[in-house]
């Protein structure tokens, strides 16, 4: 995660992650922290994309399989890291974990002004010969919280 791909003015920073063969870009402004080895406890009867609940900062943290969120099917891999997302800097906002296999690097990309599709994908870009899906993490946060009943954007 040491390298940074730079761009021009008006660019935004994104955290590139990999889950299975899928590479995604998450807006860095929504990333609270990256945690390795976070233990998730399964929730009986939950959707396959919900890996379980973890504990972060003394509070329950729902953790979703990023591959299942984007592609609709679980990756079947052993997730090594969890990217914790939050809305802004307010501590009273809900947090959501996204399980990934690898955190790759921080990149700067031109801001996207298009709406995301039903899976939360804003755009697809080629970065260093790899196809990368740029995600609308704010939408994922809202939908993830509504889906698991953990709040509605407080």
N, C-alpha and C positions, 0 to 999 in steps of 0.2 A: 504494500500500500504506500510505498515511498514515492513512486513516480506520480507526476501530475501532467496531464495533457492540457496545455493552455490554449486559450482562444482569444478573441478580440473583446472590445467593449460590448456591454449588454449581455454578456454570457453569464450563465448561472453554474454553480458548482454542483456536481452529482457524485454520489458514491456508487461505484460499479461493484456488483456482486455477481456470483455464480451459484446456481443451484441446478444440479445435474448438468445438462448441456446448455441450459438457458442462462443468458447473461442479461442483467437488468441494471438500469440506472435509477437511483433513488435521489430525489432532491436533498442535498446536504442540509438544507435549512430545516428539514423535518426529522433528521437523524439526531436522536438524543445521545445514543451510545452504542457501541458494538461490544458484545459480551461473548466470550468463548466458553463453551462447556456449560451453558445454562440448562438446568434440568427442568423438563416439562412433565407434568403429571397428567395422563390422559383423562378426558372427561367422557364417561360412558354415554353413548347415544349421540355424541356430537358429530358434526359433519367431518368428512375426511380431511378437509383443509385445516381444521383446528387440531394442532398437534397436542395441545393441552394447556394447562395453566402452570405458570412459573411464579416465582416471587422476585420482585425487583423493588428495592427501596421500601421494603416492609409491606408492599401492596401486591395483590394478585395481578399477574400480567398474562393476558391471553397471547399464545404464540401460534401463528399461522405458518403453514408450509408455503413459502413464496411460490414454488413451482405449481402447487395445486391452485393457488389463487390466480395465477396468470394463465396456465395451460389447462386447468380443470381436472388434472390428475396428479396425485402425489408423485414426487420424484423417485421415491424408493431408495434414496441415498441417506447416509448418516450425516445429519447436519452438525457442523462443528461450531458455527457461530450464530448468534441472534442479533439482528439489527433492531434496536428499540427505536420506534418512531413516536413522535409526540407532536401536538399542534402548538407551534410557537414555544415560548419560554415559560408560560404559566404552569405552575406546579399543580394546579387543580384540574388540568386537562387530562383526559384519559391517554394511556400509553398502549401501544400494541407492539408485539414482537413478531418479526419475520425471520423464520429459520432459513439459513443459507448454508451452502457448503464452503464458500470462500469469499472473503472480502478482497477485491482486487486492487483498486486504486481510486483516487479522486480525480475527476476530469472537469473541465469547463466546457460547456456546450451552449450554443445559442438558445435563448429562451424560447420555449414553445408556447404558442398562443392558441392552439387548437384544443377542442374538447377531447376528453378521453373517451374510449369506447367502453362497452359494457364490462370488460375485464380490467379497466383502469389504465390501459395503455394509451399514452399520449402520442407517441411516435416511435418509429424504429430508425435506428442510425447504424452506420458501419463505423466502428472504432477499432483501429489497428487490425483490420481484416475480419473482425467478428461482428455479427449482427447483435445489436443491443436494443432491448425494449426499454423505453423511457416511461416510467410509471407516474401516475397521479397519486402520490401517497396520501394526500389529504382526502381524496375520495376513498381510498382503501381504508384509511382510519375510520371514516364515518360509517362505511358499510360494514367493516369488521366489528365495530362496537355495536351497531344496531343488530347485526346478525347474532352475536353472542349475548345480547341483552345487557351489555356493560355500560350503557349510557347512550346519549344521543347528541353528542357534541357540546355538552355542558357549556 
